[in-house]
Amino acid sequence: MVRFVTENFIPARVHVKDDAEAFKRYGEQYNVHWTPTVLELDPNGEEFYRLEGFLPNDDFLAQLQLGRAHMDFKQGKLADAEKRFREVTDKLPNADAAAEALYWAGVS
């Protein structure tokens, strides 16, 4: 999990209690009203994928991978997207995201 995140994202955290002002600002900007909420953003701050609520580790990792694959897809990197979608189905076939990943691999 940690390796996937550090290799694919620049993680940032805004804690609802520790930094209430920033949480309010970003919450309004990205329409976040619930924690935990994980946003996958491009370098310009455009949202590509969103996760809300708690998930077990395998499902959380699969959702992060699915979001990363969607980022490639939306940027027109179809071969990369297909590879990433198939990684979800190959490595985490029992995760809730596997069926969606298989669909998007075919679309890619």
LUMKE-218233 format. One line per field, with one value per atom (N, C-alpha, C, O, CB): atom name; y, z, x. Coordinates in nm, 4 decimals. Glycine has a CB too. Example, Ala and Ser with C-alpha at 12.3 -4.5 7.8 and 13.67 -1.06 7.14 Angstrom:
2
atom (N:CA:C:O:CB:N:CA:C:O:CB);
v (-0.5690:-0.4500:-0.3300:-0.3319:-0.4473:-0.2250:-0.1060:0.0030:0.1138:-0.0598);
w (0.7800:0.7800:0.7800:0.8465:0.9046:0.7080:0.7140:0.7870:0.8039:0.5725);
u (1.3190:1.2300:1.3200:1.4236:1.1308:1.2850:1.3670:1.2900:1.3409:1.4084);
END
This chain:
108
atom (N:CA:C:O:CB:N:CA:C:O:CB:N:CA:C:O:CB:N:CA:C:O:CB:N:CA:C:O:CB:N:CA:C:O:CB:N:CA:C:O:CB:N:CA:C:O:CB:N:CA:C:O:CB:N:CA:C:O:CB:N:CA:C:O:CB:N:CA:C:O:CB:N:CA:C:O:CB:N:CA:C:O:CB:N:CA:C:O:CB:N:CA:C:O:CB:N:CA:C:O:CB:N:CA:C:O:CB:N:CA:C:O:CB:N:CA:C:O:CB:N:CA:C:O:CB:N:CA:C:O:CB:N:CA:C:O:CB:N:CA:C:O:CB:N:CA:C:O:CB:N:CA:C:O:CB:N:CA:C:O:CB:N:CA:C:O:CB:N:CA:C:O:CB:N:CA:C:O:CB:N:CA:C:O:CB:N:CA:C:O:CB:N:CA:C:O:CB:N:CA:C:O:CB:N:CA:C:O:CB:N:CA:C:O:CB:N:CA:C:O:CB:N:CA:C:O:CB:N:CA:C:O:CB:N:CA:C:O:CB:N:CA:C:O:CB:N:CA:C:O:CB:N:CA:C:O:CB:N:CA:C:O:CB:N:CA:C:O:CB:N:CA:C:O:CB:N:CA:C:O:CB:N:CA:C:O:CB:N:CA:C:O:CB:N:CA:C:O:CB:N:CA:C:O:CB:N:CA:C:O:CB:N:CA:C:O:CB:N:CA:C:O:CB:N:CA:C:O:CB:N:CA:C:O:CB:N:CA:C:O:CB:N:CA:C:O:CB:N:CA:C:O:CB:N:CA:C:O:CB:N:CA:C:O:CB:N:CA:C:O:CB:N:CA:C:O:CB:N:CA:C:O:CB:N:CA:C:O:CB:N:CA:C:O:CB:N:CA:C:O:CB:N:CA:C:O:CB:N:CA:C:O:CB:N:CA:C:O:CB:N:CA:C:O:CB:N:CA:C:O:CB:N:CA:C:O:CB:N:CA:C:O:CB:N:CA:C:O:CB:N:CA:C:O:CB:N:CA:C:O:CB:N:CA:C:O:CB:N:CA:C:O:CB:N:CA:C:O:CB:N:CA:C:O:CB:N:CA:C:O:CB:N:CA:C:O:CB:N:CA:C:O:CB:N:CA:C:O:CB:N:CA:C:O:CB:N:CA:C:O:CB:N:CA:C:O:CB:N:CA:C:O:CB:N:CA:C:O:CB:N:CA:C:O:CB:N:CA:C:O:CB:N:CA:C:O:CB:N:CA:C:O:CB:N:CA:C:O:CB:N:CA:C:O:CB:N:CA:C:O:CB:N:CA:C:O:CB:N:CA:C:O:CB:N:CA:C:O:CB:N:CA:C:O:CB:N:CA:C:O:CB:N:CA:C:O:CB:N:CA:C:O:CB:N:CA:C:O:CB:N:CA:C:O:CB:N:CA:C:O:CB:N:CA:C:O:CB);
v (-0.1181:0.0000:0.1255:0.2135:-0.0007:0.1327:0.2509:0.2686:0.3803:0.2402:0.1605:0.1690:0.2190:0.3050:0.0321:0.1656:0.2105:0.3607:0.4331:0.1310:0.4061:0.5478:0.6344:0.7328:0.5729:0.5993:0.6843:0.6818:0.7786:0.6402:0.5720:0.5646:0.6355:0.6685:0.4197:0.6595:0.7114:0.8466:0.9113:0.6147:0.8895:1.0119:1.0930:1.0439:0.9786:1.2164:1.2982:1.3098:1.3924:1.4414:1.2288:1.2282:1.3564:1.4115:1.1076:1.4005:1.5169:1.4866:1.4198:1.6495:1.5350:1.5089:1.6395:1.7231:1.4086:1.6542:1.7680:1.7091:1.6491:1.8659:1.7259:1.6675:1.7608:1.8806:1.6393:1.7049:1.7838:1.8607:1.9715:1.6937:1.8047:1.8716:1.9498:2.0618:1.7697:1.8912:1.9559:2.0796:2.1711:1.8579:2.0840:2.1982:2.2284:2.2139:2.1708:2.2706:2.2917:2.3955:2.3809:2.3350:2.4999:2.6035:2.5481:2.5733:2.7211:2.4728:2.4125:2.3091:2.2991:2.3474:2.2321:2.1332:2.2016:2.1538:2.0497:2.3115:2.3853:2.4381:2.4254:2.5026:2.4971:2.5544:2.4471:2.4624:2.6241:2.3374:2.2307:2.1555:2.1089:2.1336:2.1442:2.0798:2.1525:2.0898:2.0717:2.2827:2.3624:2.3534:2.3394:2.5092:2.3614:2.3571:2.2245:2.2225:2.3794:2.1137:1.9810:1.9122:1.7933:1.8935:1.9851:1.9307:1.8067:1.7030:1.8956:1.8197:1.7117:1.7432:1.8482:1.6939:1.6514:1.6711:1.5519:1.5471:1.6970:1.4563:1.3326:1.2884:1.3099:1.2226:1.2268:1.1707:1.0226:0.9820:1.2432:0.9422:0.9818:0.9991:0.9267:0.8787:1.0954:1.1149:1.1221:1.1964:1.2446:1.0448:1.0442:1.0944:1.0418:0.9006:1.1963:1.2520:1.2252:1.2457:1.4029:1.1798:1.1673:1.2846:1.2950:1.0273:1.3722:1.4957:1.4961:1.4332:1.6178:1.5668:1.5842:1.6996:1.7638:1.6114:1.7272:1.8342:1.9722:2.0600:1.8421:1.9919:2.1200:2.1237:2.2240:2.1481:2.0164:2.0116:1.9647:1.9723:2.1453:1.9157:1.8630:1.7230:1.6386:1.8597:1.7006:1.5712:1.4671:1.4887:1.5823:1.3531:1.2415:1.1260:1.0501:1.1938:1.1127:0.9988:1.0313:1.1071:0.8694:0.9724:1.0011:0.8710:0.7864:1.1050:0.8585:0.7487:0.8105:0.9036:0.6528:0.7595:0.8102:0.6939:0.5918:0.8909:0.7108:0.6092:0.5134:0.5164:0.5327:0.4286:0.3319:0.2061:0.1586:0.2966:0.1529:0.0267:-0.0618:-0.0109:0.0508:-0.1940:-0.2845:-0.2644:-0.2135:-0.4326:-0.3038:-0.2754:-0.3152:-0.2333:-0.3456:-0.4395:-0.4835:-0.4023:-0.3658:-0.6317:-0.3737:-0.2934:-0.1498:-0.0884:-0.2954:-0.0965:0.0396:0.0471:0.1388:0.0850:-0.0487:-0.0513:-0.0666:0.0021:-0.1657:-0.1556:-0.1750:-0.0468:-0.0144:-0.2884:0.0260:0.1518:0.2565:0.3309:0.2041:0.2631:0.3558:0.3225:0.4120:0.3519:0.1935:0.1504:0.1819:0.2258:0.0001:0.1590:0.1892:0.3380:0.3762:0.1464:0.4202:0.5644:0.6050:0.6895:0.6380:0.5460:0.5775:0.5365:0.6074:0.5067:0.4225:0.3769:0.4709:0.5002:0.2340:0.5175:0.6138:0.7422:0.8043:0.6459:0.7817:0.9011:0.8833:0.9723:0.9309:0.7691:0.7418:0.7402:0.7958:0.6075:0.6762:0.6671:0.8064:0.8353:0.5843:0.8917:1.0254:1.1134:1.2119:1.0919:1.0779:1.1525:1.0929:1.1378:1.1556:0.9914:0.9314:0.8311:0.7887:1.0372:0.7926:0.6931:0.5549:0.4922:0.7214:0.5084:0.3894:0.2614:0.1762:0.3744:0.2463:0.1255:0.1208:0.0153:0.1220:0.2348:0.2406:0.2144:0.1442:0.3769:0.2711:0.2508:0.1034:0.0479:0.3353:0.0401:-0.1019:-0.1843:-0.2721:-0.1539:-0.1572:-0.2301:-0.2108:-0.3069:-0.1833:-0.0887:-0.0598:-0.1241:-0.1781:0.0912:-0.1186:-0.1850:-0.3350:-0.3954:-0.1582:-0.3947:-0.5398:-0.5774:-0.6880:-0.5894:-0.4874:-0.5138:-0.5316:-0.6136:-0.3999:-0.4554:-0.4701:-0.6099:-0.6786:-0.3627:-0.6517:-0.7827:-0.8968:-1.0012:-0.7972:-0.8784:-0.9842:-0.9966:-1.1074:-0.9581:-0.8839:-0.8862:-0.8892:-0.9407:-0.7672:-0.8346:-0.8276:-0.8721:-0.7955:-0.6828:-0.9946:-1.0392:-1.0454:-1.0441:-1.1742:-1.0519:-1.0590:-0.9236:-0.9150:-1.1492:-0.8183:-0.6832:-0.6389:-0.6808:-0.5820:-0.5544:-0.5031:-0.4307:-0.4304:-0.4093:-0.3704:-0.2929:-0.3797:-0.3287:-0.1979:-0.5092:-0.5952:-0.6008:-0.5948:-0.7356:-0.6119:-0.6197:-0.4913:-0.4955:-0.6475:-0.3770:-0.2491:-0.2363:-0.1879:-0.1316:-0.2794:-0.2726:-0.3585:-0.3178:-0.3178:-0.4757:-0.5633:-0.4963:-0.5012:-0.6986:-0.4344:-0.3617:-0.2535:-0.2459:-0.2994:-0.1690:-0.0581:-0.1047:-0.0367:0.0353:-0.2197:-0.2761:-0.3061:-0.2789:-0.4056:-0.3622:-0.3898:-0.2624:-0.2572:-0.4704:-0.1610:-0.0324:0.0305:0.0900:0.0643:0.0169:0.0774:0.0137:0.0523:0.0655);
w (0.0000:0.0000:0.0000:-0.0844:0.1208:0.0939:0.1051:-0.0212:-0.0710:0.2278:-0.0730:-0.1939:-0.3123:-0.3879:-0.2263:-0.3284:-0.4382:-0.4271:-0.5263:-0.4397:-0.3083:-0.2886:-0.3183:-0.3915:-0.1449:-0.2628:-0.2820:-0.4260:-0.4715:-0.1884:-0.4986:-0.6378:-0.7336:-0.8455:-0.6793:-0.6928:-0.7843:-0.7470:-0.8300:-0.7959:-0.6247:-0.5775:-0.4897:-0.4443:-0.5000:-0.4677:-0.3643:-0.2556:-0.2662:-0.4188:-0.1521:-0.0514:0.0318:0.0677:0.0404:0.0603:0.1470:0.2351:0.1921:0.0636:0.3559:0.4501:0.5127:0.5529:0.5590:0.5198:0.5903:0.6962:0.6644:0.4928:0.8206:0.9316:0.9732:0.9927:1.0510:0.9864:1.0149:1.1465:1.1567:1.0184:1.2465:1.3766:1.3892:1.4402:1.4890:1.3429:1.3597:1.2725:1.3088:1.3285:1.1594:1.0691:1.0121:0.8924:0.9549:1.1005:1.0649:0.9537:0.8682:1.1874:0.9546:0.8519:0.7131:0.6171:0.8847:0.7031:0.5744:0.5327:0.4150:0.5822:0.6296:0.5965:0.5398:0.4429:0.7209:0.5998:0.5509:0.4095:0.3217:0.6466:0.3882:0.2575:0.1484:0.0440:0.2645:0.1740:0.0741:0.0632:-0.0445:0.1084:0.1743:0.1712:0.0798:0.0046:0.3102:0.0858:-0.0032:-0.1476:-0.2398:0.0423:-0.1668:-0.3021:-0.3714:-0.4902:-0.2977:-0.2974:-0.3572:-0.3159:-0.3421:-0.3196:-0.2524:-0.2121:-0.1231:-0.1460:-0.3364:-0.0231:0.0725:0.2017:0.2628:0.0988:0.2415:0.3632:0.4572:0.5582:0.3281:0.4257:0.5016:0.5138:0.4228:0.4353:0.6263:0.6404:0.6701:0.7378:0.7524:0.6229:0.5341:0.3898:0.3415:0.5397:0.3239:0.1806:0.1206:0.1685:0.1482:0.0159:-0.0542:-0.1951:-0.2658:-0.0551:-0.2351:-0.3691:-0.4460:-0.3945:-0.3641:-0.5685:-0.6583:-0.7551:-0.8333:-0.7341:-0.7480:-0.8257:-0.9243:-0.9002:-0.7331:-1.0348:-1.1258:-1.0740:-0.9758:-1.2722:-1.1367:-1.0870:-1.0817:-1.0092:-1.1731:-1.1576:-1.1561:-1.0515:-1.0394:-1.2927:-0.9766:-0.8737:-0.9236:-0.8505:-0.8125:-1.0481:-1.1010:-1.0441:-1.0442:-1.2575:-0.9965:-0.9381:-1.0478:-1.1437:-0.8517:-1.0317:-1.1236:-1.0606:-1.1307:-1.1704:-0.9297:-0.8649:-0.7181:-0.6586:-0.8817:-0.6600:-0.5213:-0.4516:-0.5072:-0.5142:-0.3273:-0.2386:-0.1122:-0.0564:-0.2060:-0.0677:0.0557:0.1482:0.1069:0.0267:0.2731:0.3732:0.3919:0.3185:0.3361:0.4920:0.5280:0.4434:0.4169:0.6774:0.4014:0.3278:0.3869:0.4339:0.1755:0.3852:0.4227:0.3285:0.2177:0.4189:0.3719:0.2978:0.1510:0.0645:0.3629:0.1206:-0.0195:-0.1039:-0.2171:-0.0286:-0.0507:-0.1257:-0.1414:-0.2461:-0.0557:-0.0391:-0.0476:-0.1543:-0.2365:0.0892:-0.1534:-0.2532:-0.3933:-0.4863:-0.2239:-0.4086:-0.5398:-0.5886:-0.7070:-0.5340:-0.4996:-0.5381:-0.5760:-0.6722:-0.4243:-0.5015:-0.5381:-0.6760:-0.7572:-0.4336:-0.7026:-0.8323:-0.9429:-1.0516:-0.8301:-0.9141:-1.0108:-1.0442:-1.1608:-0.9567:-0.9432:-0.9663:-1.0484:-1.1373:-0.8351:-1.0199:-1.0959:-1.2416:-1.3317:-1.0340:-1.2649:-1.4011:-1.4731:-1.5914:-1.4001:-1.4021:-1.4618:-1.5015:-1.6020:-1.3635:-1.4242:-1.4570:-1.5924:-1.6771:-1.3471:-1.6133:-1.7432:-1.8541:-1.9617:-1.7399:-1.8278:-1.9280:-1.9690:-2.0881:-1.8744:-1.8726:-1.9009:-1.9706:-2.0355:-1.7719:-1.9572:-2.0239:-2.1606:-2.2267:-1.9361:-2.2030:-2.3338:-2.3403:-2.4492:-2.4317:-2.2262:-2.2205:-2.2078:-2.1020:-2.0997:-2.3158:-2.3103:-2.2811:-2.2065:-2.4397:-2.3373:-2.3099:-2.1620:-2.0989:-2.4001:-2.1077:-1.9659:-1.8793:-1.7785:-1.9310:-1.9194:-1.8434:-1.8427:-1.7379:-1.9024:-1.9592:-1.9647:-1.8743:-1.8024:-2.1085:-1.8771:-1.7914:-1.6440:-1.5670:-1.8178:-1.6054:-1.4654:-1.4246:-1.3146:-1.4429:-1.5130:-1.4816:-1.4642:-1.3733:-1.5917:-1.5509:-1.5412:-1.4156:-1.3637:-1.6657:-1.3675:-1.2428:-1.1269:-1.0380:-1.2121:-1.1281:-1.0227:-1.0288:-0.9270:-1.0364:-1.1479:-1.1604:-1.1368:-1.0841:-1.2986:-1.1750:-1.1569:-1.0119:-0.9599:-1.2465:-0.9474:-0.8133:-0.7019:-0.5934:-0.7950:-0.7278:-0.6239:-0.6820:-0.6807:-0.5658:-0.7325:-0.8025:-0.7148:-0.7674:-0.8615:-0.5844:-0.4950:-0.4417:-0.3666:-0.3800:-0.4795:-0.4351:-0.5083:-0.6210:-0.4598:-0.4430:-0.5041:-0.6358:-0.7245:-0.4076:-0.6499:-0.7697:-0.8883:-0.9997:-0.7388:-0.8675:-0.9747:-1.0952:-1.2090:-0.9219:-1.0729:-1.1856:-1.2671:-1.3901:-1.1352:-1.1989:-1.2700:-1.3455:-1.4587:-1.1719:-1.2833:-1.3488:-1.4750:-1.5764:-1.2522:-1.4699:-1.5868:-1.7001:-1.8160:-1.5499:-1.6661:-1.7654:-1.8318:-1.9545:-1.7003:-1.7499:-1.8036:-1.8790:-1.9710:-1.6921:-1.8411:-1.9180:-2.0602:-2.1566:-1.8501:-2.0721:-2.2049:-2.2817:-2.4021:-2.1931:-2.2170:-2.2827:-2.3294:-2.4370:-2.1868:-2.2482:-2.2822:-2.4050:-2.4477:-2.1658);
u (0.0826:0.0000:0.0878:0.0712:-0.0944:0.1797:0.2650:0.3475:0.3617:0.3570:0.4013:0.4829:0.4002:0.4454:0.5446:0.2800:0.1951:0.1665:0.1745:0.0634:0.1337:0.1021:0.2238:0.2131:0.0529:0.3386:0.4570:0.5075:0.5685:0.5685:0.4830:0.5274:0.4319:0.4712:0.5427:0.3083:0.2087:0.1499:0.0860:0.1005:0.1702:0.1059:0.2007:0.3041:-0.0221:0.1629:0.2250:0.1193:0.0286:0.2725:0.1297:0.0231:0.0217:0.1258:0.0387:-0.0980:-0.1185:-0.2386:-0.3326:-0.1401:-0.2355:-0.3440:-0.3889:-0.3080:-0.3002:-0.5193:-0.5776:-0.6686:-0.7713:-0.6560:-0.6316:-0.7057:-0.8190:-0.7985:-0.6121:-0.9373:-1.0569:-1.0465:-1.0991:-1.1783:-0.9804:-0.9685:-0.8386:-0.8381:-0.9777:-0.7278:-0.5976:-0.5814:-0.5075:-0.4875:-0.6484:-0.6390:-0.7773:-0.8018:-0.5369:-0.8665:-1.0068:-1.0238:-1.1111:-1.0850:-0.9407:-0.9521:-0.9194:-0.9921:-0.8592:-0.8102:-0.7740:-0.8780:-0.9124:-0.6344:-0.9281:-1.0299:-1.1548:-1.2138:-1.0661:-1.1934:-1.3107:-1.2851:-1.3704:-1.3454:-1.1675:-1.1328:-1.1314:-1.1949:-0.9958:-1.0574:-1.0504:-1.1823:-1.2195:-0.9380:-1.2518:-1.3822:-1.4783:-1.5529:-1.4399:-1.4767:-1.5619:-1.5137:-1.5941:-1.5646:-1.3829:-1.3272:-1.3581:-1.3902:-1.1761:-1.3485:-1.3653:-1.4954:-1.5134:-1.2485:-1.5849:-1.7144:-1.6969:-1.7591:-1.7982:-1.6124:-1.5866:-1.6606:-1.6405:-1.4330:-1.7457:-1.8242:-1.8147:-1.8849:-1.9692:-1.7295:-1.7240:-1.5793:-1.4993:-1.8099:-1.5460:-1.4118:-1.4242:-1.5187:-1.3313:-1.3343:-1.2252:-1.2724:-1.3595:-1.1134:-1.2131:-1.2305:-1.0910:-1.0054:-1.3149:-1.0691:-0.9411:-0.9680:-1.0540:-0.8749:-0.8935:-0.9052:-0.7776:-0.6677:-0.9348:-0.7918:-0.6779:-0.6880:-0.7825:-0.6761:-0.5887:-0.5882:-0.4722:-0.3692:-0.5798:-0.4893:-0.3772:-0.2908:-0.3281:-0.4267:-0.1774:-0.0896:-0.1553:-0.1086:0.0325:-0.2628:-0.3341:-0.4446:-0.5149:-0.3929:-0.4606:-0.5634:-0.6986:-0.7973:-0.5782:-0.7052:-0.8313:-0.8548:-0.7652:-0.8297:-0.9747:-1.0088:-1.0281:-1.1022:-1.1359:-0.9596:-0.9750:-1.0518:-1.1188:-0.8395:-1.0424:-1.1065:-1.1268:-1.0502:-1.0221:-1.2324:-1.2684:-1.3079:-1.3779:-1.3844:-1.2601:-1.3001:-1.3567:-1.2986:-1.1794:-1.4687:-1.5282:-1.5577:-1.6128:-1.6571:-1.5204:-1.5473:-1.4313:-1.3326:-1.6700:-1.4460:-1.3424:-1.3554:-1.4658:-1.3505:-1.2410:-1.2376:-1.1284:-1.0266:-1.2133:-1.1481:-1.0395:-0.9197:-0.9360:-1.0880:-0.8014:-0.6777:-0.6826:-0.6516:-0.5633:-0.7209:-0.7206:-0.8176:-0.7856:-0.7559:-0.9350:-1.0319:-0.9832:-1.0038:-1.1688:-0.9194:-0.8657:-0.7568:-0.7566:-0.8098:-0.6646:-0.5581:-0.6169:-0.5746:-0.4592:-0.7136:-0.7756:-0.8421:-0.8337:-0.8784:-0.9076:-0.9712:-0.8670:-0.8863:-1.0593:-0.7568:-0.6496:-0.5944:-0.5706:-0.5368:-0.5739:-0.5234:-0.6243:-0.5869:-0.4918:-0.7516:-0.8563:-0.8557:-0.8649:-0.9940:-0.8451:-0.8400:-0.7198:-0.7308:-0.8385:-0.6056:-0.4833:-0.4993:-0.4545:-0.3603:-0.5629:-0.5880:-0.6846:-0.6669:-0.6437:-0.7860:-0.8796:-0.8070:-0.8415:-0.9945:-0.7082:-0.6313:-0.5631:-0.5698:-0.5268:-0.4977:-0.4348:-0.5392:-0.5171:-0.3590:-0.6531:-0.7587:-0.8059:-0.8169:-0.8768:-0.8333:-0.8851:-0.7814:-0.8166:-0.9308:-0.6540:-0.5477:-0.5139:-0.4202:-0.4229:-0.5903:-0.5689:-0.4554:-0.4167:-0.5441:-0.4015:-0.2929:-0.3568:-0.3503:-0.1938:-0.4181:-0.5018:-0.4234:-0.4716:-0.5756:-0.3057:-0.2257:-0.1858:-0.1922:-0.0985:-0.1451:-0.1099:-0.2322:-0.2241:-0.0484:-0.3454:-0.4692:-0.5073:-0.5403:-0.5841:-0.5028:-0.5386:-0.4485:-0.4964:-0.5301:-0.3191:-0.2249:-0.2604:-0.2608:-0.0799:-0.2899:-0.3237:-0.4561:-0.4675:-0.3306:-0.5565:-0.6834:-0.6634:-0.7203:-0.7870:-0.5829:-0.5594:-0.4799:-0.4950:-0.4850:-0.3968:-0.3253:-0.4229:-0.3999:-0.2272:-0.5308:-0.6315:-0.6912:-0.7002:-0.7429:-0.7317:-0.7969:-0.6987:-0.7371:-0.8606:-0.5730:-0.4733:-0.4269:-0.4134:-0.3537:-0.4027:-0.3449:-0.4488:-0.4218:-0.2569:-0.5669:-0.6708:-0.8057:-0.9020:-0.6816:-0.8125:-0.9336:-1.0586:-1.1699:-0.9094:-1.0431:-1.1585:-1.2025:-1.2997:-1.1275:-1.1324:-1.1695:-1.2955:-1.3218:-1.0533:-1.3716:-1.4941:-1.4666:-1.5520:-1.5650:-1.3511:-1.3174:-1.2781:-1.2661:-1.2054:-1.2578:-1.2063:-1.2996:-1.2529:-1.1836:-1.4290:-1.5231:-1.5208:-1.5198:-1.6658:-1.5200:-1.5136:-1.3820:-1.3795:-1.5301:-1.2728:-1.1420:-1.1399:-1.0832:-1.0310:-1.2006:-1.2062:-1.2841:-1.2430:-1.2708:-1.3953:-1.4742:-1.3895:-1.3828:-1.5993:-1.3243:-1.2475:-1.1231:-1.0777:-1.2079:-1.0675:-0.9550:-1.0008:-0.9292:-0.8997:-1.1202:-1.1759:-1.2031:-1.1778:-1.3038:-1.2531:-1.2809:-1.1504:-1.1441:-1.3564:-1.0470:-0.9175:-0.8574:-0.7486:-0.8204);
END
